[in-house]
Structure formats: C-alpha cells, structure tokens
C-alpha cells in the first residue's frame, strides 16, 4: 500500500494534467473543472501534502470515489461536447485515479502504529535470532549424525574380518 502523502501528490499531478489538457483543447470546460475538483479534493484532506486540512482521510476516501465517478460520467456524458482525444485522456486519468485509490493506505500514523502492534509479524531481531537458532540446531544435528555414523563403523565388524 502506498502512503497517503504519495496519494495526495499524485492527485495534484493528475489535477494539473487535467487542467493542462483543458488549455490545449478546443473544449476546455470539462477537463479544467475536473482538474480543479481533483486538486481541491487533494488540498482539503488532512494529510502531509494538504493545503487546508479540512476533511479526514476516511471522508477523503469516499470523496475520491465520488470524484472517480464524476470522471467516469464526464467521459460518457453527451451534453457537453468534448473532443475524442480529451475523452480518452479523461478516461485514462480516471483509471489512474482509481488505481491510486485502490493501492493507498488511508490510515493515519497512529492507526498504522496500532495496526503494526496488533499483528504478530516478527521484527528483524526476532528473525535473526530464529535463523541463528535454526543454523545452530542444524549444525549440531549434523555433528551428532556424523559422530553416530563413525561410532557405528567402529563398533561393527568390518567386511574384511569375515573372510
């Protein structure tokens, strides 16, 4: 999962791409408005890259779905004319927004710490100890096996003695 600050930065970039697509389009209204909505949505969320810190991340997560829905409606709507390249770009940026939303961890720092403390995943020190114990146990088992094999050879009569 990507951290929330990265999600916000990507939203700012996508908003800027929407707005710049509006500058190059003969029908700039829809891409420019979508860009402003995406950037405003990123700016009002409480997070490291926010400008206004108004909306909690859980609410932002729902607002993201609404924005993605608006982008999808903008692609297929027949009322406002958009050139075909603009529709394709809007659709692709909507897919990118959905992908970023899907792979974002919306938890705050405290929520992540609490989640990590509740999980039973071992830390690096525990893994190192476990690996060291396993290596030592394997070495000692091989050493015992070798000693047993040597003792068995010494105690058993050799094949040459039977002749």
URCOR-V910918 format. One record per backbone hydrogen bond with DSSP energy under -1.0 kcal/mol. NH is the residue of the N-H (numbers start at 1). CO is the residue of the C=O. E is the energy in kcal/mol with one decimal. If there is no record, write none. Layout:
[[NH CO E] [NH CO E]]
//
This chain:
[[2 103 -3.6] [7 3 -1.4] [8 4 -2.4] [9 5 -2.2] [10 6 -2.4] [11 7 -2.1] [12 8 -2.3] [13 9 -2.3] [14 10 -2.9] [15 11 -2.6] [16 12 -2.3] [17 13 -2.3] [18 14 -2.5] [19 15 -2.3] [20 16 -2.7] [21 17 -2.3] [22 18 -1.7] [23 19 -1.5] [24 20 -1.4] [32 28 -2.1] [33 29 -2.5] [34 30 -2.6] [35 31 -2.4] [36 32 -2.2] [37 33 -2.4] [38 34 -2.7] [39 35 -2.5] [40 36 -2.4] [41 37 -2.5] [42 38 -2.0] [43 39 -2.1] [44 40 -1.8] [46 55 -3.2] [50 47 -1.3] [51 43 -1.3] [52 43 -2.8] [54 44 -2.6] [55 44 -3.2] [60 56 -2.5] [61 57 -2.2] [62 58 -1.2] [63 59 -2.7] [64 60 -2.6] [65 61 -1.2] [66 62 -1.8] [67 63 -2.7] [68 64 -2.8] [69 65 -2.3] [70 66 -2.4] [71 67 -2.3] [72 68 -2.2] [73 69 -2.5] [74 70 -2.5] [75 71 -1.6] [76 72 -1.4] [77 73 -1.9] [87 83 -2.1] [88 84 -2.4] [89 85 -2.5] [90 86 -2.7] [91 87 -2.6] [92 88 -2.6] [93 89 -2.6] [94 90 -2.0] [95 91 -2.0] [96 92 -2.3] [97 93 -2.5] [98 94 -2.3] [99 95 -2.5] [100 96 -2.7] [101 97 -2.6] [102 98 -2.5] [103 99 -1.7] [104 101 -1.3] [105 2 -3.2] [112 108 -2.4] [113 109 -2.3] [114 110 -2.4] [115 111 -2.3] [116 112 -2.6] [117 113 -2.2] [118 114 -1.5] [119 115 -1.3] [127 123 -2.1] [128 124 -2.4] [129 125 -2.4] [130 126 -2.4] [131 127 -2.5] [132 128 -2.3] [133 129 -2.7] [134 130 -2.5] [135 131 -2.4] [136 132 -2.4] [137 133 -2.8] [138 134 -2.3] [139 135 -2.4] [140 136 -2.7] [141 137 -2.3] [142 138 -2.3] [143 139 -2.3] [144 140 -2.5] [145 141 -2.3] [146 142 -2.3] [147 143 -2.3] [148 144 -2.5] [149 145 -2.3] [150 146 -2.2] [151 147 -2.6] [152 148 -2.4] [153 149 -1.9] [154 150 -2.1] [155 151 -2.4] [156 152 -1.7]]
//
